[in-house]
């Protein structure tokens, strides 16, 4: 276990497990910008900092409500334009 001063690096499998996603969903979330990009301490060895993953999850907690409101307003605007 790393010391409190050393940030913990997670493999893709462990990162997906930490955020409750499948491996494919983890990579989709990274590609969409919802989760941070990995760091590469060695070629072909993506790693994520545990604290960055948790910060990204905290930052996106309110987004489902905001996304729903945006979809509603877009739908309303489209129905008014028609």
ChimeraX attribute file (.defattr): number of C-alpha atoms within 10 A of each C-alpha:
attribute: neighborCount
match mode: 1-to-1
recipient: residues
	/A:1	5
	/A:2	8
	/A:3	7
	/A:4	7
	/A:5	6
	/A:6	8
	/A:7	13
	/A:8	15
	/A:9	19
	/A:10	18
	/A:11	15
	/A:12	19
	/A:13	14
	/A:14	15
	/A:15	21
	/A:16	19
	/A:17	14
	/A:18	13
	/A:19	15
	/A:20	11
	/A:21	14
	/A:22	14
	/A:23	15
	/A:24	12
	/A:25	12
	/A:26	20
	/A:27	18
	/A:28	13
	/A:29	15
	/A:30	14
	/A:31	12
	/A:32	10
	/A:33	11
	/A:34	16
	/A:35	22
	/A:36	16
	/A:37	17
	/A:38	20
	/A:39	13
	/A:40	11
	/A:41	10
	/A:42	8
	/A:43	7
	/A:44	7
	/A:45	11
	/A:46	15
	/A:47	20
	/A:48	22
	/A:49	17
	/A:50	17
	/A:51	12
	/A:52	17
	/A:53	21
	/A:54	13
	/A:55	12
	/A:56	15
	/A:57	14
	/A:58	11
	/A:59	12
	/A:60	12
	/A:61	10
	/A:62	10
	/A:63	11
	/A:64	10
	/A:65	10
	/A:66	12
	/A:67	11
	/A:68	11
	/A:69	12
	/A:70	12
	/A:71	12
	/A:72	12
	/A:73	12
	/A:74	12
	/A:75	12
	/A:76	11
	/A:77	11
	/A:78	10
	/A:79	9
	/A:80	8
	/A:81	7
	/A:82	5
